[in-house]
Amino acid sequence: MSTIHFIGGEKGGVGKSVTSRLLAQYYVDTQQPLIVFDSDRSHGALLRFYSEFCLPVNLDDFESSDQIMEAASEDDRAIIVDLAAQTAAALQKWTAQSDLPGLAQELGVPLWYWHVMDDGRDTLTVLDDLLNTFGDTLGYVIVRNHGRGKDFTPFNTSEVCQRAIAANARFFDLGELHGNTMKKIDHLGISFWAAANNKDAGLGLLERQRVRVWLKNCYKQLEGLDCLRS
């Protein structure tokens, strides 16, 4: 069956696009059918790095958003939707007026929301709002991005975390990739695969090795998430 993964977090700079790129690379490397929708009209990282799998989407336009469910209904594939910052209201409006959870259940298409977070206080408020808005109509994956935060203890001990656990959320710890290496990958405009394997892409031997180690550690965690099993 198809599965739709919304990659969000509402705030800018928490690592939504990095998470989307990682998840896309995981599906590519495990040779699973994939379509990615990029809602970021200003940067479009997924369109740059994974253009062969990616389409633009405007969440303020229902006809554009409808492409997501159409793609899920046409064939068995993974659908990744990279949500730009400040798109929660548009997503909620589209899903509510279209009864997307009801249609997804009818079609047998699981819906997962990946909440990408740093260690700031306001990410707890964003997650609390997300749980209030969507309740049990979505599955949740909480992404603690260690490239954007060092101490997640305040979240781990919070009432919001307990709410997520009660909602049967999955948890994924996104490890930090060396900052200069990540900056160089972005500057060169290359995929994580090219960064890890292509010696002509612009990264040095140890930089490529660091990417390979980072991907290996991330993939080990991803393999343990039931929402990704084909």
N, C-alpha and C positions, 0 to 999 in steps of 0.2 A: 504494500500500500504506500501511497505518498504520505509524507509528513511535512508539515510546515513549521519552520523555526523562525520566529520573530526575534531579532537581536536588537535589544533596546536598553534603555537606562535613562532616557530623557535628557540627562545632562550632556553637555559637550565635553570631550576630553577624557572620558572614563575608559575608553578602549573598545567601543562598540564595533568599529570597523576592523580592528585587529582581531577581535573575536570572530567576526564574520569571515574574514580572510582565512583564519586558522581552520574554522569549520569547513569552509569551501575546500581548502587544501586537503583536509582529512577525507572528505568524500571523493575527491579526485584520486588521491593516493590509494584508497580502498576500492576504486573502480566502481563506484555506485553512481547511477544517473542523478544529475544535478541541474537545477536552475537557480540562479541567484537574482534577486531583485534589489536594486540600489535606489533608495529614496532620497539620497543626499544630492540635491541639485547644485550644490556649490563645490563639493570636492569629488564625489563619486569615486571613492577608492576602489570599490569592487569592480566598477566599469573599467578602471585602469589596469588592475592586476589580474582580473579573471574575465576579460571581455568576451571570451568564447562561450562562457556559461551565463553571462549577465545581461539583464535588461533593466532599463530605467523604469521607475514607477513613481507616480505622483499621488500620495495618499490623500491629497485634498480633492482629487478627482475620482469619483466612484468608478467610472468606466476604466480608468487606469488601474485602480486597486483591484478591480474584478479579475484582472489578468492572473493574479496570484492563485485564486481558487480555480480558475479555468485551467491553469497549468497543472494543478494538483489532480484535477478530475480527468485529465486527458491520458495520463500514463502514470505508472508507479515510479516515483522519483522523490528525491529530497528537494525541498523548496526552502531557500534561505532568504529572509527579508531583512536587509540591513536598514534599520530605522534611524533616520537622522534625528538630531536633537530637536526637542519640542514638537514631536509628531504624535504624542500620546492622545491628544484630543481628537486628531483626525482619525487615528486608528480606532479609537473607541466609537466614534460616530459611524464609521463604515461597518464595523463588526456588529453594532447594535441595530442599525437600520436594515442590515442585510441578514440578521440572525446568523452570522457566520458560524458560531459554535453549533447551532442546530443543524445547519447544512453540512458542516464538517462531520458531525456524528452520523448523519444519514449516509454520507459517502464513505465513512470509515477512514477519515483523514485526521490523525491526531494533530492538535495545535499546541505548540510549546512556545513559551515566552522566556527568552534568556535575558535576565536582568543583570547587566554589567555594572559593577560598582567599584568605586574607589573607597578609601577609608574615611571619607568625610561624613559629617553628621547629616547633611541634606540628602544623601543617597538613601538613608533610612526612611525619610519622609516620602521620597519618590516610590520606594518599594511598598510602603504602607498604602499610598494612594493607588498603586497598581493592584494590590490585593483587594482593596475596597471596590475598585472599578470592575474587575473581571471575575473576582471570586473563584468558584470552582469550574468556570467555563474553559480555562486554559490549564495546561501543565506548566510548571515553572522550573527553570534552572537558574540558580543564583551563582553568578560568576564573580568571585572575589579576585579582582585584578591586582596582583602583587607588583605589576609594573606601574601602578598608579596609587599604591598604598602599602604601607609597611606593617600597620597594626590594625587588624580587624577584630580585636577583642571587644571594643564597644558594640560592634554589630553582633558578634557571636553571642553576647550575653544580653542582648536587647529583647524586648517584647516583640519587636517586628520580626526578628529571626525566629522566635518561637511560633509566630503566626505562619511564617513560611514553612516551618517544619510541620505544623499542623495541616497545612495545605499540601503535604506530601511533596514539597519541592526537592529537587536534586541540587547538589552543590558541586561546583567546579572551581578549583583554584588555578587561575591562569598565572603561571610562573613568569617571572621577569626575564626578558631577553635583554642582553647588554645594550644599554641606551644608544651608544654610538653605532652599533651594528644595526639596530632598528632604524635609526635615522638614515643610515646609508641605504638600506633597503628601500625606504620611502623615497629618498632622493633619486635613486636609480630607477624607480618605478618597476620593480621586478616582483614576481611572486615568491612565496616562501620556498617553493620547490626550486626555482632558479637560484635563490639565495643559498640554498643548501648544497646544490649539486652542480651548478654551472660555473666553472672556474673562469669563464670569460665574461661573467655578468658584472664583475667589478668588485667582488669581495675577496679578501685574502683567505689563505688556507685556514687560519684559526677562526676567522669570522664565519666561514662556511661550517666549520666544525661546531661552533657555538649554536648556529641555527639548527643543525642536525640534532644536537643534544636537546635543545629546547623543544623541537617538534616531537622527538621520541618521548620526552617526559609528558608533554601535553597529550599525545595520542594514547599513552597508557591510561590516563584518566578518562579520556573520551570513550575508550573501549569499554569502560565500566559503566557507562550511562545507558540505561535501557532505552532511552528515547532516541538513540542513534542506531539501534540494532535493526538491520534489514530483515 
